[in-house]
């Protein structure tokens, strides 16, 4: 096991305090940074004034910190470009890690290792607002991460995050850097592992800067295997974090990380002053650790080595308790973690007490004539209005498909998602058969999306490419009961394909069962085809068996397929009755036109009975040859 992860299993860990506000106390001149044009670039101090940065590290280590963060918060090319030194990103990141590594090694003992966390700040551009493209951000974060890793960082801390899409780019960059480091370096004390901590910043408004609440943030990043702890830092003091920390403690399957400021800052003479005393911070951290089960604590802006000293003295005693090791396991076993998807703003669980989760079907160029016409006219404002109308009608998630013969689907998806991501408040399901289209959509989307869909019609080749995207972007995936022999009609075939896809996704791509949403397929019931007479029965039974055999997975159906070819009024009734029986069989999500689904009690008894007979193939006559 990586030494940091082993320590995290054993005890509550303590990070250091503020770097930036501590540097400000030195009242440095422009010359300390290397000139007027570089003044304020704290990362350069690792080269121009390593004595100061080293002294700050040593002070926190002497105070008792288990982990010190590198002076690299802004060492990505995104930030350094503002000083005209973007090309120095690797150099400065590595120098920051080497400085911290020396200090940590000098303070380590055989009984207590000290750790270096490579600090990766959010940069100065928000991808969700189009300030920077995902690929550019990923490249910048990859270079920063590689410098930190090769400089000796034990772990990476993606912190003070304001935009979920920025976090995704930073994770992609960090994972790429880790892979590159592994390929060209022999294993060292880190055993080719670099754990990652993600820490979001919740403003006094109660959300991240982009409007993301804590539930949406957790839903978005809980699926990432590379993240070993998730939490909050900066923006506020510990008091303002209470409800958000409580939520994480109750719902996060990952250890919870908390680094508050020393209270809310007060502007005095043009400078920020923080007034939370060390004793006050200690009181809050005691509560968060003892009552909530927080596993990693520390201090952000305004905290000093004195704040850390008090925390360290208390933890030295607290960590001696025999139940400290087991407390995190107990918290996680008791936490309520429901697989969910999210928009930029909020989350939606994939399993609800009164199913189904409704997936709006109208933003689909193949299924909606109105949406297709708006796409052809490139009337994006009207397309957004269609999306919002479905929300008012009760949709929880929106299926988005822009595939149309003769058009550039990648471009169309870019234009639509670029608007939907900030103007549509519910999660999106990206519906395409083309891998580049899905990748473009995922690079634009800050929430946790659903990919619709995969199957084994062409073997595993295309499914593998899509499953790789799902793993990289933390997405959920719809899996259809289709294999090399075509669509599955029997119960046995539907279920066996679902299990085959589950085994492949878990074994070869590292997805979890709960990342998968199985669609056993629905076929038209009013077509008169003899071979489809019992198709609804087979679908309902397949739902039951999939839920029994794969209880952590979700199920989904395109409900309107069952009524294809019938008149609109009959379609609404049959869809509603079929949905009722599908939910009884274990359906979690339904792709529907939400306003066209009616309660059963509003359908006359004869209509309900006729639909029931059609669904369960209870015909009371047989055709005979004349």
Secondary structure by P-SEA (a helix, b strand, c coil): ccaaaaaaacbbbbbbcccaaaaaaacccccccccccccccccccccccaaaaaaaaaaaaaaccccccccccccccccccccccccaaaaaaaaaaaaaaaaaaaaccccbbbbbbbcccccccccccccccaaaaaaaaaaaaaaaaaacccbbbbcccccaaaaaaaaaaaaaaaaaaaacccccccccbbbbbbbbbbcccccccccccaaaaaaaccccccccccccccccccccaaaaaaaaaaccccbbbbbbccccccccccbbbbcccaaaaaaaaaaaaaccccccccccccccaaaaaaaaaaaaaaaacccccaaaaaaaaaccccccccccccccccccccccccccccccccccaaaaaaaaacaaaaaaaaaaaaaaacccbbbbbccccccaaaaaaaaaaacccccccbbbbbbcccaaaaaaaaaacccbbbbccccccccaaaaaaaaaaaaaabbbbbbcccccccccccaaaaaaaaaaaaaaaaaccccccccbbbbccccccccccccccaaaaaaaaaaaaaaaacccbbbbbccccccccccaaaaaaaaaaaaaaaaaacccccccccccccccccccaaaaaaaaaaaacccccccccc
